[in-house]
Amino acid sequence: EDQVTQSPEALRLQEGESSSLNCSYTVSGLRGLFWYRQDPGKGPEFLFTLYSAGEEKEKERLKATLTKKESFLHITAPKPEDSATYLCAVRRSDTGRRALTFGSGTRLQVQP
Amino acid sequence: EPEVTQTPSHQVTQMGQEVILRCVPISNHLYFYWYRQILGQKVEFLVSFYNNEISEKSEIFDDQFSVERPDGSNFTLKIRSTKLEDSAMYFCASNGAYEQYFGPGTRLTVT
């Protein structure tokens, strides 16, 4: 069974204080690892897809990295508008399987 | 920018009633999905749909659930006889390649 574990559950940062969120996964053949942002009462908003160990993707203050067992979402000099829950999800490589398995998320609060 | 839309945003229904949740996926996408998120819990996969048939479903997606693409734009989730435990946010998603794009969700409250 695919498993995705995110840590920490919650993180409070001061504006400008950089940090990293962790996503550990167990999947029998990784087809892709996905990061989403979710604001309260809203749907997940796509951020990044990572396909293979060593891959990195960047978008504004966010950078996602991938190893064979985990992914990190690095947040550099965060702003209050980065406050949200960040979700990690994996897709298995089995033919015909497209379901995403999500972690519980990291709830990030950035204080001004 | 194209986006997935869902209606209604909030649906309140009584236990045992049928509900239909509606979604309009992104127009050139071929794969469609329903997920749900019970308050405070993980986003969970329900079903995927491709070429007018279910391609994958989870254990949650039992006989009480059904999906349909009634026309060229809409994608629906029907819950035949709602239970209290069906109360959740229901998200529709679609994709053309790998990334799944999610709609804003329908909050279903079963009383």
Interface residues (C-beta under 8 A of the other chain):
Chain A: R31 G32 F34 Y36 G41 K42 G43 P44 E45 F46 T49 L87 A89 R91 G96 R97 R98 A99 L100 T101 F102 G103 S104 G105
Chain B: V4 Y31 Y33 Y35 Q41 K42 V43 E44 F45 S48 S55 E56 S58 M89 F91 N95 Y98 E99 Q100 Y101 F102 G103 P104 G105 R107
